[in-house]
Amino acid sequence: MDTNTIIIIMIACAAAMAGSAVLYLRHRARRARPEDFDLMEGHDFEYYCAEILRKNGFQEVEVTKGSGDYGIDILAQKDGVTYAIQCKCYTAPVGVKAVQEAYAGRDYYDRMVGAVLTNQYFTQPAVEAAGKLKILLWDRGYLEDMVEEAEDS
């Protein structure tokens, strides 16, 4: 190979690496910025989550009326399993109270599964309580995966 060919190959490789770096940084920046759901008020977040659940195969998705809902914001069903879901749009980790609400609401609505769905993560006491009370914890990562799945479908 002559010198010109080697130079052209090196320039092409450098351009490809630079392009890959730009794509990676754009993807990383998108993930680092607040998502749309972080800016929502509580009730808007509930309706947003209900729509994401629908797009992920949940059926009979219903947002409860709000006051007197026994801590449950969404009722849904998937693959024959009924769910009572507590939604929390917070700026800090979600604590035990949300787990207790999901536990009480699951029984009140006579649902098979109780869950807490949030745009954040859970405190260690919340994780421990959920384990004992058999409540599912759907954190930010789970929500982002559901959003991505909904966008792909």
Phi and psi restraints in degrees (value plus and minus 20) as a CYANA .aco file:
   2 ASP   PHI    -107.9   -67.9
   2 ASP   PSI     151.1   191.1
   3 THR   PHI     -82.3   -42.3
   3 THR   PSI     -60.4   -20.4
   4 ASN   PHI     -82.5   -42.5
   4 ASN   PSI     -61.7   -21.7
   5 THR   PHI     -83.2   -43.2
   5 THR   PSI     -63.5   -23.5
   6 ILE   PHI     -82.6   -42.6
   6 ILE   PSI     -62.1   -22.1
   7 ILE   PHI     -83.7   -43.7
   7 ILE   PSI     -62.8   -22.8
   8 ILE   PHI     -83.0   -43.0
   8 ILE   PSI     -63.0   -23.0
   9 ILE   PHI     -83.5   -43.5
   9 ILE   PSI     -62.5   -22.5
  10 MET   PHI     -84.4   -44.4
  10 MET   PSI     -60.7   -20.7
  11 ILE   PHI     -85.4   -45.4
  11 ILE   PSI     -62.0   -22.0
  12 ALA   PHI     -83.0   -43.0
  12 ALA   PSI     -63.1   -23.1
  13 CYS   PHI     -83.9   -43.9
  13 CYS   PSI     -63.3   -23.3
  14 ALA   PHI     -82.6   -42.6
  14 ALA   PSI     -61.4   -21.4
  15 ALA   PHI     -85.1   -45.1
  15 ALA   PSI     -61.8   -21.8
  16 ALA   PHI     -83.3   -43.3
  16 ALA   PSI     -62.8   -22.8
  17 MET   PHI     -85.5   -45.5
  17 MET   PSI     -60.0   -20.0
  18 ALA   PHI     -85.2   -45.2
  18 ALA   PSI     -61.8   -21.8
  19 GLY   PHI     -82.0   -42.0
  19 GLY   PSI     -62.5   -22.5
  20 SER   PHI     -83.3   -43.3
  20 SER   PSI     -61.4   -21.4
  21 ALA   PHI     -82.9   -42.9
  21 ALA   PSI     -62.2   -22.2
  22 VAL   PHI     -82.8   -42.8
  22 VAL   PSI     -65.6   -25.6
  23 LEU   PHI     -81.5   -41.5
  23 LEU   PSI     -62.6   -22.6
  24 TYR   PHI     -82.2   -42.2
  24 TYR   PSI     -65.8   -25.8
  25 LEU   PHI     -86.6   -46.6
  25 LEU   PSI     -57.1   -17.1
  26 ARG   PHI     -82.7   -42.7
  26 ARG   PSI     -65.2   -25.2
  27 HIS   PHI     -82.0   -42.0
  27 HIS   PSI     -64.6   -24.6
  28 ARG   PHI     -84.6   -44.6
  28 ARG   PSI     -61.1   -21.1
  29 ALA   PHI     -84.8   -44.8
  29 ALA   PSI     -58.5   -18.5
  30 ARG   PHI     -82.9   -42.9
  30 ARG   PSI     -61.0   -21.0
  31 ARG   PHI     -91.5   -51.5
  31 ARG   PSI     -47.0    -7.0
  32 ALA   PHI    -100.6   -60.6
  32 ALA   PSI     -45.9    -5.9
  33 ARG   PHI    -101.2   -61.2
  33 ARG   PSI     138.2   178.2
  34 PRO   PHI     -81.1   -41.1
  34 PRO   PSI     118.7   158.7
  35 GLU   PHI     -98.3   -58.3
  35 GLU   PSI     144.1   184.1
  36 ASP   PHI     -76.0   -36.0
  36 ASP   PSI     -58.6   -18.6
  37 PHE   PHI     -87.6   -47.6
  37 PHE   PSI     -39.5     0.5
  38 ASP   PHI     -89.1   -49.1
  38 ASP   PSI     -42.0    -2.0
  39 LEU   PHI    -116.7   -76.7
  39 LEU   PSI     -17.4    22.6
  40 MET   PHI    -104.6   -64.6
  40 MET   PSI     131.8   171.8
  41 GLU   PHI     -97.3   -57.3
  41 GLU   PSI     142.9   182.9
  42 GLY   PHI     -71.5   -31.5
  42 GLY   PSI     -71.0   -31.0
  43 HIS   PHI     -88.7   -48.7
  43 HIS   PSI     -57.8   -17.8
  44 ASP   PHI     -82.7   -42.7
  44 ASP   PSI     -59.6   -19.6
  45 PHE   PHI     -82.5   -42.5
  45 PHE   PSI     -59.2   -19.2
  46 GLU   PHI     -81.2   -41.2
  46 GLU   PSI     -66.5   -26.5
  47 TYR   PHI     -87.2   -47.2
  47 TYR   PSI     -56.2   -16.2
  48 TYR   PHI     -81.8   -41.8
  48 TYR   PSI     -68.2   -28.2
  49 CYS   PHI     -82.7   -42.7
  49 CYS   PSI     -59.0   -19.0
  50 ALA   PHI     -79.7   -39.7
  50 ALA   PSI     -62.9   -22.9
  51 GLU   PHI     -86.1   -46.1
  51 GLU   PSI     -60.6   -20.6
  52 ILE   PHI     -83.6   -43.6
  52 ILE   PSI     -60.9   -20.9
  53 LEU   PHI     -81.3   -41.3
  53 LEU   PSI     -65.6   -25.6
  54 ARG   PHI     -76.1   -36.1
  54 ARG   PSI     -66.1   -26.1
  55 LYS   PHI     -89.2   -49.2
  55 LYS   PSI     -32.8     7.2
  56 ASN   PHI    -126.2   -86.2
  56 ASN   PSI       2.2    42.2
  57 GLY   PHI      72.0   112.0
  57 GLY   PSI     -17.2    22.8
  58 PHE   PHI     -96.5   -56.5
  58 PHE   PSI     127.0   167.0
  59 GLN   PHI    -143.2  -103.2
  59 GLN   PSI     148.3   188.3
  60 GLU   PHI      27.9    67.9
  60 GLU   PSI      23.6    63.6
  61 VAL   PHI     -99.6   -59.6
  61 VAL   PSI     104.1   144.1
  62 GLU   PHI    -155.6  -115.6
  62 GLU   PSI     107.2   147.2
  63 VAL   PHI    -104.4   -64.4
  63 VAL   PSI     108.1   148.1
  64 THR   PHI     -91.4   -51.4
  64 THR   PSI     148.9   188.9
  65 LYS   PHI     -91.8   -51.8
  65 LYS   PSI     -32.9     7.1
  66 GLY   PHI      90.2   130.2
  66 GLY   PSI    -114.4   -74.4
  67 SER   PHI     -91.5   -51.5
  67 SER   PSI     120.2   160.2
  68 GLY   PHI      54.2    94.2
  68 GLY   PSI       1.5    41.5
  69 ASP   PHI    -109.4   -69.4
  69 ASP   PSI     -15.4    24.6
  70 TYR   PHI      36.6    76.6
  70 TYR   PSI      14.5    54.5
  71 GLY   PHI      62.8   102.8
  71 GLY   PSI     -19.0    21.0
  72 ILE   PHI    -124.9   -84.9
  72 ILE   PSI     111.6   151.6
  73 ASP   PHI    -123.0   -83.0
  73 ASP   PSI     -50.0   -10.0
  74 ILE   PHI    -156.8  -116.8
  74 ILE   PSI     115.0   155.0
  75 LEU   PHI    -130.1   -90.1
  75 LEU   PSI     117.3   157.3
  76 ALA   PHI    -175.5  -135.5
  76 ALA   PSI     152.7   192.7
  77 GLN   PHI    -164.2  -124.2
  77 GLN   PSI     120.9   160.9
  78 LYS   PHI    -170.1  -130.1
  78 LYS   PSI     108.8   148.8
  79 ASP   PHI      32.9    72.9
  79 ASP   PSI      19.5    59.5
  80 GLY   PHI      60.1   100.1
  80 GLY   PSI     -17.8    22.2
  81 VAL   PHI    -125.5   -85.5
  81 VAL   PSI     111.7   151.7
  82 THR   PHI    -118.1   -78.1
  82 THR   PSI     122.1   162.1
  83 TYR   PHI    -145.1  -105.1
  83 TYR   PSI     124.0   164.0
  84 ALA   PHI    -139.6   -99.6
  84 ALA   PSI      98.2   138.2
  85 ILE   PHI    -140.5  -100.5
  85 ILE   PSI     108.2   148.2
  86 GLN   PHI    -118.1   -78.1
  86 GLN   PSI     107.1   147.1
  87 CYS   PHI    -125.4   -85.4
  87 CYS   PSI     116.6   156.6
  88 LYS   PHI    -154.7  -114.7
  88 LYS   PSI      93.3   133.3
  89 CYS   PHI    -122.2   -82.2
  89 CYS   PSI      76.9   116.9
  90 TYR   PHI    -138.6   -98.6
  90 TYR   PSI     149.8   189.8
  91 THR   PHI    -127.8   -87.8
  91 THR   PSI     -19.3    20.7
  92 ALA   PHI    -159.2  -119.2
  92 ALA   PSI     148.4   188.4
  93 PRO   PHI     -77.5   -37.5
  93 PRO   PSI     128.9   168.9
  94 VAL   PHI    -107.7   -67.7
  94 VAL   PSI     114.1   154.1
  95 GLY   PHI    -120.4   -80.4
  95 GLY   PSI    -188.0  -148.0
  96 VAL   PHI     -82.0   -42.0
  96 VAL   PSI     -55.2   -15.2
  97 LYS   PHI     -74.0   -34.0
  97 LYS   PSI     -61.9   -21.9
  98 ALA   PHI     -84.1   -44.1
  98 ALA   PSI     -57.3   -17.3
  99 VAL   PHI     -85.6   -45.6
  99 VAL   PSI     -63.1   -23.1
 100 GLN   PHI     -82.7   -42.7
 100 GLN   PSI     -59.8   -19.8
 101 GLU   PHI     -84.5   -44.5
 101 GLU   PSI     -62.7   -22.7
 102 ALA   PHI     -84.2   -44.2
 102 ALA   PSI     -58.2   -18.2
 103 TYR   PHI     -83.3   -43.3
 103 TYR   PSI     -69.7   -29.7
 104 ALA   PHI     -85.6   -45.6
 104 ALA   PSI     -63.0   -23.0
 105 GLY   PHI     -87.1   -47.1
 105 GLY   PSI     -55.3   -15.3
 106 ARG   PHI     -78.6   -38.6
 106 ARG   PSI     -66.1   -26.1
 107 ASP   PHI     -90.7   -50.7
 107 ASP   PSI     -60.6   -20.6
 108 TYR   PHI     -79.1   -39.1
 108 TYR   PSI     -64.1   -24.1
 109 TYR   PHI    -107.5   -67.5
 109 TYR   PSI     -17.0    23.0
 110 ASP   PHI      34.2    74.2
 110 ASP   PSI      30.6    70.6
 111 ARG   PHI    -123.1   -83.1
 111 ARG   PSI     135.1   175.1
 112 MET   PHI     -93.4   -53.4
 112 MET   PSI     -57.5   -17.5
 113 VAL   PHI    -148.6  -108.6
 113 VAL   PSI     117.1   157.1
 114 GLY   PHI    -129.5   -89.5
 114 GLY   PSI     123.7   163.7
 115 ALA   PHI    -166.6  -126.6
 115 ALA   PSI     133.0   173.0
 116 VAL   PHI    -138.0   -98.0
 116 VAL   PSI     105.5   145.5
 117 LEU   PHI    -134.8   -94.8
 117 LEU   PSI     105.3   145.3
 118 THR   PHI    -160.2  -120.2
 118 THR   PSI     141.2   181.2
 119 ASN   PHI    -108.4   -68.4
 119 ASN   PSI     -18.7    21.3
 120 GLN   PHI    -138.8   -98.8
 120 GLN   PSI    -175.4  -135.4
 121 TYR   PHI    -141.3  -101.3
 121 TYR   PSI    -199.3  -159.3
 122 PHE   PHI    -132.5   -92.5
 122 PHE   PSI     127.9   167.9
 123 THR   PHI     -90.7   -50.7
 123 THR   PSI     139.3   179.3
 124 GLN   PHI     -80.8   -40.8
 124 GLN   PSI     -62.4   -22.4
 125 PRO   PHI     -79.8   -39.8
 125 PRO   PSI     -55.5   -15.5
 126 ALA   PHI     -85.3   -45.3
 126 ALA   PSI     -61.5   -21.5
 127 VAL   PHI     -82.8   -42.8
 127 VAL   PSI     -63.6   -23.6
 128 GLU   PHI     -85.1   -45.1
 128 GLU   PSI     -64.0   -24.0
 129 ALA   PHI     -83.2   -43.2
 129 ALA   PSI     -62.4   -22.4
 130 ALA   PHI     -81.8   -41.8
 130 ALA   PSI     -58.1   -18.1
 131 GLY   PHI     -82.5   -42.5
 131 GLY   PSI     -64.0   -24.0
 132 LYS   PHI     -90.4   -50.4
 132 LYS   PSI     -57.2   -17.2
 133 LEU   PHI    -111.5   -71.5
 133 LEU   PSI     -22.2    17.8
 134 LYS   PHI      38.6    78.6
 134 LYS   PSI      33.0    73.0
 135 ILE   PHI    -131.6   -91.6
 135 ILE   PSI     113.1   153.1
 136 LEU   PHI     -96.0   -56.0
 136 LEU   PSI     120.0   160.0
 137 LEU   PHI    -133.7   -93.7
 137 LEU   PSI      93.2   133.2
 138 TRP   PHI    -127.3   -87.3
 138 TRP   PSI      81.4   121.4
 139 ASP   PHI    -110.1   -70.1
 139 ASP   PSI    -191.5  -151.5
 140 ARG   PHI     -74.9   -34.9
 140 ARG   PSI     -64.0   -24.0
 141 GLY   PHI     -80.9   -40.9
 141 GLY   PSI     -62.3   -22.3
 142 TYR   PHI     -84.6   -44.6
 142 TYR   PSI     -63.6   -23.6
 143 LEU   PHI     -82.8   -42.8
 143 LEU   PSI     -64.6   -24.6
 144 GLU   PHI     -81.8   -41.8
 144 GLU   PSI     -58.3   -18.3
 145 ASP   PHI     -83.8   -43.8
 145 ASP   PSI     -60.9   -20.9
 146 MET   PHI     -85.9   -45.9
 146 MET   PSI     -59.5   -19.5
 147 VAL   PHI     -83.3   -43.3
 147 VAL   PSI     -65.8   -25.8
 148 GLU   PHI     -81.9   -41.9
 148 GLU   PSI     -62.3   -22.3
 149 GLU   PHI     -82.6   -42.6
 149 GLU   PSI     -61.2   -21.2
 150 ALA   PHI     -85.3   -45.3
 150 ALA   PSI     -58.2   -18.2
 151 GLU   PHI     -89.4   -49.4
 151 GLU   PSI     -50.7   -10.7
 152 ASP   PHI     -96.6   -56.6
 152 ASP   PSI     -41.5    -1.5
